[in-house]
Amino acid sequence: MVSTEAIKSVIAEQEVEMIEKFERENIIERENQSVVTGYLKPNIALIITGLRRTGKSVFSFSILKGENFGYTNFDDERLSDLNANEMNKVLEAIYSLKGNTETFLFDEIQNVYGWEKFISRLVPNHRIIITGSNATLMSRELATRLTGRHLDFVLFPFSFTEYLRFNDFEPRREDVYLTSSIAKIKEYLNTYIEMGGIPEGISIGRRFVLQLVNDIVEKDVIQRYKIKYAKKLKELSHYLLSNFSSEISYNKIKNVLGLRSVTTVSNWVDYLSSSYLVFELNKYSPKLKEQMLSPRKVYSVDNGIINALSFKTTENFGRLMENLVAVELYRRKSYSHSEWEIFYFKDYQQNEVDFLIKEGHTVSELIQVTYASAFDEIEKREYRSLIKASNLLRCGELKIITWDYDDTKSIDGKTITFKPLWKWLVTPG
């Protein structure tokens, strides 16, 4: 049992720590901040999920900064014994500190068993933001109590434009034509590919990212799902991250790890995906059964994780570029293009396209990624596969993201845009 006075002391201390963090650190506005802010109103709980340490608390606090609101972080060991029946004590503590506020921010509230009943009671007459690091648990619990009364947003690690802003460099649109600005942007891009976009990973470095990955696997997966074979689960996370931007087969993983069941592999991959450590891309097919049975491609949510685990080599730099593009596409889907469905494409002749974007019943864009700085460095199979997919799927928007080749060409009657990675990242479209 935790007393109301003890909770009050914890909440007061947490708020002071967060205020000091804003005074001490370089806090930037995130790309989706204004969009999320627009949905903050009574009767709708805003659910902010994403990888641990990507800034969900700071993001949510920024939305409410300047207002009178109650803040509680339940990822605090002093509140670990709380259950739903004791949540009124939290309200009493907040009201004692903040007065009769109608706005609340609850961090990592899924740590409290039965939390959804408490939120369900508050939602009708209060503005509420909830953060969490596990997609599956949050959605399952919300579905039972808050059907139609919550909006979910995923916060990703810093995008490249956010990374530039974090480093106090924000190029104007016209700067992308200036040689000096381009050189600076490329310099930052090299560092971004190396360090990734996890805020503290940028500030502290590899050691922090390694500890973060360990915490995610241990706390968000092994402990949360009560995994008996912890060593095997860790081996699976290592296998997935080392095979970034590659096709994976659950059956092959089962054999490699010596597991008894493909279902176990599927469940474990889902747990790691729900913790936002990795995500999968399905192969495109108009037939749902074929989509489900085909190999998936796996990506890490941040290039800094790949490099911290020492999976970066000169030979796989193209895969790092592809991973970065995959994350950016999912970020854009989450922030501004919710209608997108993202796949990879491969036909029976093994012609492959890295990314296929579908909107409704239409394939709207096909994207290849290649580590090339000139047209003659691009393998013919890259644009031939793009053209074959274009003819089959009736898609005219064809793009090849390169390292440093910028042009538009007509090949076999198809117009292909070649766009450097840096330019695609800072000038979407």
matplotlib code that plots the C-alpha trace (Angstrom):
import matplotlib.pyplot as plt

x = [0.0, 1.3, -0.1, -1.5, 1.2, 3.9, 2.4, 2.1, 5.8, 6.7, 4.6, 6.0, 9.5, 8.8, 7.4, 10.5, 12.8, 10.9, 11.0, 14.7, 15.1, 13.5, 15.8, 19.0, 18.5, 18.0, 14.3, 13.0, 9.5, 8.7, 7.3, 3.8, 3.5, 0.9, -1.2, -1.4, -2.1, -5.1, -6.8, -6.4, -9.9, -12.3, -13.8, -10.7, -7.6, -4.4, -2.2, 1.5, 3.5, 6.9, 10.4, 11.7, 13.7, 12.5, 11.1, 7.4, 7.4, 9.1, 6.9, 3.7, 5.0, 5.7, 2.1, 0.9, 3.7, 2.3, -1.0, -2.0, -2.0, -1.4, 1.7, 2.6, 5.2, 4.3, 7.7, 8.9, 9.7, 8.1, 4.7, 5.3, 2.9, -0.1, -3.2, -6.4, -8.2, -5.6, -5.6, -7.9, -4.9, -3.1, -6.0, -6.1, -2.3, -2.6, -5.6, -3.7, -0.8, -2.4, -6.0, -9.0, -7.3, -9.0, -5.9, -3.6, -0.5, 0.2, 3.5, 3.9, 0.5, 0.3, 2.6, -0.5, -2.7, -6.3, -5.3, -7.8, -10.8, -9.4, -8.8, -12.3, -13.8, -11.8, -12.1, -15.6, -14.8, -11.0, -8.2, -5.8, -2.5, -1.1, 2.3, 3.4, 6.2, 4.2, 1.7, 0.0, -0.7, -2.0, -4.3, -5.7, -6.5, -7.9, -10.1, -12.0, -12.7, -12.1, -13.6, -14.0, -12.6, -8.9, -6.5, -3.1, 0.1, 3.5, 6.5, 9.6, 13.3, 14.4, 13.9, 16.8, 15.2, 14.6, 18.2, 19.4, 17.2, 18.6, 22.0, 20.8, 21.0, 17.7, 18.2, 15.7, 14.2, 16.5, 19.6, 19.4, 20.8, 23.8, 27.0, 28.1, 24.7, 24.7, 28.1, 26.9, 23.8, 25.8, 28.2, 25.3, 23.7, 26.8, 26.7, 23.0, 23.4, 26.0, 24.4, 20.7, 17.9, 17.5, 18.0, 20.2, 21.9, 23.1, 24.2, 25.7, 26.6, 26.9, 27.0, 23.6, 22.1, 23.4, 21.9, 18.6, 18.4, 19.1, 16.4, 13.8, 14.5, 14.6, 11.8, 9.4, 9.6, 11.1, 9.6, 6.4, 5.5, 7.1, 9.4, 10.8, 13.6, 15.2, 18.4, 16.6, 14.6, 17.8, 19.3, 16.2, 16.5, 20.1, 19.3, 16.6, 18.7, 21.7, 19.5, 18.1, 16.8, 16.6, 14.0, 13.4, 11.6, 10.0, 10.6, 14.3, 14.5, 12.9, 15.6, 18.5, 17.5, 16.4, 12.8, 10.0, 7.4, 7.0, 4.1, 6.7, 8.8, 5.8, 4.8, 8.3, 8.8, 5.4, 6.5, 9.7, 7.7, 5.2, 8.2, 9.1, 12.6, 12.0, 9.2, 8.3, 7.3, 5.0, 5.5, 2.8, 0.2, -3.4, -4.0, -4.0, -3.1, 0.1, 1.0, 0.7, 2.7, 5.5, 8.8, 8.8, 11.5, 12.7, 14.0, 15.4, 13.5, 16.8, 20.1, 21.9, 20.8, 22.3, 25.6, 25.8, 25.6, 28.4, 26.5, 27.7, 30.3, 31.3, 29.6, 26.2, 26.0, 23.3, 21.3, 21.7, 20.3, 17.4, 16.7, 16.8, 14.3, 12.0, 11.9, 11.2, 8.4, 6.7, 7.3, 5.6, 2.7, 2.3, 2.6, 0.8, -0.1, -2.3, -3.9, -0.6, 0.1, 3.7, 5.1, 8.0, 7.5, 9.0, 7.7, 8.2, 11.3, 12.9, 12.5, 12.4, 11.4, 12.4, 9.2, 5.7, 3.2, -0.5, -3.3, -6.7, -6.8, -4.0, -0.3, 0.9, 4.7, 7.5, 10.9, 14.3, 17.3, 20.9, 24.3, 25.3, 26.7, 26.5, 24.1, 26.7, 27.1, 23.4, 22.9, 20.6, 18.4, 17.5, 15.6, 14.6, 12.8, 11.2, 10.0, 8.6, 6.7, 5.4, 4.0, 2.5, 1.0, 0.2, 2.2, 3.8, 5.5, 9.0, 11.9, 15.4, 16.9, 20.7, 23.6, 24.5, 23.0, 20.3, 18.5, 15.3, 15.6, 13.2, 14.1, 12.0, 9.3, 9.1, 10.1, 12.3, 13.3, 16.8, 17.0, 19.9, 19.0, 19.8, 17.5, 14.7, 14.9, 14.9, 12.5, 9.8, 7.9]
y = [0.0, 3.5, 6.4, 9.5, 11.7, 9.4, 9.5, 13.3, 13.5, 11.3, 13.4, 16.7, 15.4, 14.0, 17.3, 19.2, 16.7, 17.2, 21.0, 20.9, 18.7, 21.3, 24.0, 21.8, 20.1, 21.1, 20.3, 20.6, 20.6, 17.2, 17.0, 15.7, 17.9, 20.3, 17.5, 15.6, 18.9, 19.5, 16.3, 17.1, 17.4, 15.8, 12.3, 11.3, 9.9, 10.5, 7.4, 8.1, 4.9, 4.2, 2.8, 3.4, 6.7, 8.3, 11.3, 10.3, 12.0, 15.2, 15.3, 15.0, 17.5, 19.9, 19.7, 20.7, 23.1, 26.4, 24.7, 23.5, 19.8, 16.7, 14.6, 11.1, 8.7, 5.1, 3.8, 4.7, 2.0, 3.9, 3.5, -0.1, -1.6, 0.5, -1.2, 0.2, 0.3, 2.8, 5.1, 7.5, 8.3, 9.5, 11.8, 13.1, 13.8, 15.6, 17.7, 18.6, 19.8, 21.3, 22.2, 21.0, 20.4, 18.7, 17.7, 14.7, 13.2, 9.6, 8.1, 4.3, 3.7, 0.2, -0.7, -0.4, -3.5, -2.6, 1.0, 1.1, 1.1, 4.2, 6.0, 5.0, 6.8, 10.0, 10.3, 11.8, 15.0, 15.3, 15.9, 12.9, 11.9, 8.5, 7.2, 3.6, 1.4, -1.6, -1.5, -4.8, -4.5, -0.9, -1.7, -4.9, -3.1, 0.0, -2.1, -3.4, -0.1, 2.8, 1.7, 4.8, 7.1, 7.0, 8.1, 6.3, 8.0, 6.5, 8.6, 7.5, 8.4, 11.7, 12.0, 13.5, 16.9, 16.7, 15.6, 18.7, 20.9, 19.2, 20.2, 23.8, 23.4, 23.9, 24.4, 26.5, 25.0, 27.1, 25.9, 22.5, 24.2, 25.8, 23.8, 24.8, 23.8, 20.5, 19.6, 20.4, 18.3, 15.3, 15.6, 15.5, 12.6, 10.5, 11.0, 10.4, 7.0, 6.1, 7.5, 7.2, 9.4, 8.2, 11.5, 10.1, 7.8, 10.9, 12.6, 9.6, 7.2, 3.5, 2.4, 3.9, 2.3, -1.1, -0.8, 0.4, -2.7, -4.9, -3.1, -3.5, -7.2, -7.9, -5.6, -5.1, -8.7, -11.3, -10.0, -8.7, -11.9, -14.2, -15.9, -19.1, -19.4, -16.0, -16.9, -18.0, -14.8, -12.8, -14.8, -14.1, -10.3, -10.5, -12.5, -10.1, -7.0, -8.6, -9.4, -5.8, -5.0, -8.7, -11.4, -13.7, -17.0, -18.1, -21.7, -21.0, -19.1, -22.0, -24.3, -21.9, -21.3, -24.9, -24.0, -26.4, -24.3, -21.7, -20.3, -19.5, -17.7, -15.7, -14.8, -13.7, -11.6, -10.0, -9.2, -7.6, -5.6, -4.5, -3.1, -1.1, -2.6, -4.1, -4.0, -6.3, -5.6, -7.9, -8.9, -7.3, -9.5, -8.9, -12.3, -12.1, -15.7, -15.2, -12.2, -14.2, -17.1, -15.2, -14.3, -10.9, -8.3, -7.1, -3.6, -2.0, 1.1, 3.0, 2.8, 3.6, 0.3, -1.6, 0.2, -0.1, -3.8, -3.6, -4.9, -2.0, -2.8, -1.1, -4.0, -3.4, 0.4, 0.0, -2.0, 0.8, 3.2, 0.9, 0.6, 4.3, 4.7, 2.1, 3.9, 7.2, 5.8, 4.4, 7.7, 9.5, 7.0, 7.5, 11.3, 12.4, 9.6, 7.2, 5.9, 4.4, 0.6, -0.2, -3.5, -4.8, -6.4, -9.5, -11.5, -15.1, -14.1, -12.6, -9.0, -7.1, -3.6, -2.4, -0.4, -0.3, 2.2, 1.5, 3.9, 2.3, 0.0, 1.8, 1.3, 4.9, 4.7, 2.2, 2.9, 1.4, 2.2, 1.9, 3.0, 4.8, 8.2, 8.0, 6.4, 3.9, 2.7, 1.6, -2.1, -2.6, -5.0, -2.0, -0.1, -3.1, -4.5, -1.1, -1.0, -4.6, -3.8, -0.6, -2.4, -5.2, -2.9, 0.1, 2.5, 5.5, 7.0, 5.4, 6.5, 5.3, 6.8, 7.0, 8.1, 11.1, 10.8, 13.4, 13.2, 12.2, 9.7, 8.1, 4.3, 2.0, 4.6, 5.0, 8.2, 7.4, 10.0, 9.5, 11.3, 11.5, 10.2, 13.6, 15.4, 12.9, 13.2, 17.0, 17.7, 15.0, 14.4]
z = [0.0, -0.9, 1.0, -0.7, 0.9, -0.5, -4.0, -3.7, -2.9, -5.9, -8.3, -7.1, -7.5, -11.0, -12.2, -10.9, -12.6, -15.9, -15.6, -14.9, -18.0, -20.2, -18.7, -19.0, -22.4, -26.0, -26.5, -30.0, -31.4, -33.1, -36.6, -35.5, -32.4, -33.9, -35.3, -32.0, -30.1, -32.3, -31.0, -27.3, -26.0, -23.5, -24.3, -26.3, -24.7, -26.7, -26.7, -27.4, -28.0, -29.3, -28.5, -25.0, -24.6, -27.9, -26.0, -25.4, -22.0, -23.2, -26.3, -24.3, -21.7, -24.5, -25.8, -22.3, -21.4, -20.0, -18.8, -15.4, -15.6, -13.5, -14.4, -13.1, -14.4, -13.4, -14.6, -11.1, -8.7, -5.8, -7.6, -8.7, -6.1, -7.2, -8.6, -10.2, -6.8, -5.5, -8.5, -6.7, -4.5, -7.5, -8.3, -4.7, -4.8, -8.1, -7.0, -3.8, -5.8, -8.9, -7.9, -9.8, -13.1, -16.0, -17.9, -17.1, -18.5, -17.4, -18.4, -18.8, -17.1, -18.5, -15.5, -13.3, -13.5, -14.5, -15.5, -18.3, -15.9, -14.2, -17.5, -18.8, -15.8, -16.4, -20.2, -20.6, -18.8, -18.9, -21.4, -21.1, -22.7, -22.0, -23.0, -23.3, -24.7, -25.7, -28.6, -28.1, -24.4, -24.8, -27.7, -26.2, -22.9, -24.6, -26.9, -23.9, -22.2, -24.5, -27.8, -30.0, -27.3, -28.0, -30.8, -31.1, -32.2, -32.6, -31.8, -33.7, -32.9, -34.5, -38.2, -40.1, -40.2, -36.4, -36.0, -37.9, -35.7, -32.6, -33.9, -34.5, -38.3, -40.1, -43.8, -45.7, -48.9, -51.1, -49.2, -50.9, -54.0, -52.3, -52.4, -48.9, -47.4, -49.3, -47.9, -44.4, -44.8, -46.1, -43.2, -40.7, -42.7, -42.3, -38.6, -38.4, -40.2, -37.7, -34.5, -35.3, -33.9, -30.3, -28.3, -25.5, -28.0, -29.8, -26.6, -24.8, -27.5, -28.1, -24.5, -23.9, -26.9, -26.0, -22.5, -24.1, -26.3, -23.3, -21.2, -24.0, -24.5, -20.8, -19.4, -22.3, -23.6, -21.3, -18.1, -19.5, -21.4, -18.8, -21.4, -20.1, -22.6, -22.2, -23.8, -27.0, -27.1, -26.8, -29.7, -31.7, -31.2, -32.2, -35.3, -36.4, -35.9, -37.7, -40.6, -41.0, -44.5, -45.3, -45.8, -42.9, -42.7, -39.4, -40.3, -40.9, -37.6, -35.8, -37.1, -36.5, -32.8, -32.2, -31.2, -31.4, -33.1, -35.8, -33.6, -30.9, -33.4, -34.7, -31.1, -30.1, -33.2, -32.5, -28.9, -30.2, -32.8, -30.1, -28.1, -31.3, -31.5, -35.0, -37.5, -40.5, -44.1, -45.9, -49.5, -51.7, -53.3, -54.1, -52.5, -48.7, -48.2, -50.4, -48.3, -45.1, -46.4, -48.0, -46.3, -44.5, -44.5, -41.1, -40.1, -37.0, -35.8, -35.6, -37.4, -34.2, -32.7, -35.7, -35.4, -31.6, -32.0, -34.6, -37.6, -39.8, -42.5, -45.7, -47.6, -46.1, -46.3, -48.9, -46.4, -43.8, -46.4, -47.0, -43.3, -42.9, -45.8, -44.3, -40.9, -42.6, -44.7, -41.6, -39.8, -42.6, -42.6, -38.8, -38.9, -42.0, -44.4, -42.4, -45.7, -46.8, -46.8, -47.2, -48.7, -50.6, -54.1, -55.6, -58.6, -59.6, -61.6, -58.4, -59.7, -56.4, -55.5, -52.0, -51.2, -52.6, -51.3, -51.7, -51.2, -51.3, -54.3, -56.1, -56.0, -55.8, -55.7, -56.2, -54.5, -54.9, -52.6, -53.8, -52.7, -55.9, -56.7, -60.5, -63.0, -64.2, -60.6, -60.5, -61.3, -64.2, -62.2, -59.9, -62.6, -64.7, -61.6, -61.1, -64.7, -64.6, -61.4, -62.9, -65.9, -63.8, -61.2, -63.4, -61.3, -62.9, -59.8, -59.9, -57.7, -57.0, -53.8, -54.3, -52.2, -54.4, -57.9, -58.8, -62.1, -64.0, -66.8, -69.3, -69.5, -71.7, -71.8, -68.0, -66.2, -63.2, -60.6, -59.1, -55.8, -53.3, -49.8, -48.1, -50.5, -50.1, -46.3, -46.2, -49.1, -49.0, -52.2]

ax = plt.figure().add_subplot(projection="3d")
ax.plot(x, y, z, "-o")
ax.set_aspect("equal")
plt.show()
